[in-house]
Amino acid sequence: MGRLYFTRHGQTIWNVENKICGATDIALTELGHKQAEELGRLIKNGDYHIDTILYSPLIRASETARHISEQTGIPMMEEPRLKEQNFGCYEGTARNGAEFQIAKAHFIDHYNGGETMLHLCQRIYNLLDELKEKSDKHTYLLVAHNGIARVIQSYFHDMTNEAYAAFGIRNCEIKEYEF
């Protein structure tokens, strides 16, 4: 049985301001860089046995992956499918805004120029299916975003719509999954 690890990028200023980052390319804060370095040390000193880091092309994830790779020596490779969902007109707005909370339940809505939840799930599920085929020989750490964490959680565990919408992980929290 293979394993897969997932982490969310380090802190950004929009995380601090409780804004939706989505596909907007927001850099890490100083604390975000420190969180990523600390996670790298945790992985290096832990029992993870990761072969490759795959990361989202957005700077907050690529910088997090770089710090982890520098700490651990694990090679890293960009994976475009790990890019966060484009929330269209909601990017940069309040994460807990009433209008967005309702919109999140519309899984086939493009949010005026964004990406539907179903399209996001399709690309992440396709990636996970590919990784599952290699999982008996290769272990990956995926470095991406909270929206991607939600999709990955739903791949491995049944969830209600409400549980899906509410799911999230902290910056640089690491989760382990078994195929």
Steps between C-alpha positions, in 0.01 A plus 500: 500500500646834394510829684452859400576812702344841458581840645359845456739785421633733770318811613425787258384854575158413358482208747563752778236733354257206456468558125444242227831446318385254236710519183635846590877470545561619857845467663582352839538719805815478710311262729397295194866449406579394858205258505627335181854468636364351822291250306811403301685428824203299631496287183878455503497381862176300471404165354363620165714338225384743229650454154378811318333831581235610249393861535255754365647764266372784720784672689364430846511125432821498295687690772364264765616202293841661448552543874395140566730372224795704631448359852449139390684454171182358346477592129209722398300532181229746398157344441265750329188305599567590865425868434225634725147541369432831329215655698434767238325807642556380858882511495624757750163515678426389856530123544200497733288741294133401491476513120805278455376249758185452291695493171730224630202264503452549124741235374452576130524881525795678334480794745503751212823394334631232733507122508216277611541275800426198279777591255741546791409158639541340159858624456602408856330159488677428168834589659428284806402207278838531323689519829309201635636291210857584613436494876641153566842622378497875557381731777407859426454814706253737334547868587196701408201688638202471732257444213720216376511357854119487494496308170766255618309438822188425294695256280593289802192554722128540438381849593172685507480826304512687831804309623672555166437876506620527861813283468839664522848460639746741659796647315780239480292233670588159357240231434561136413275289277509133403395376158 
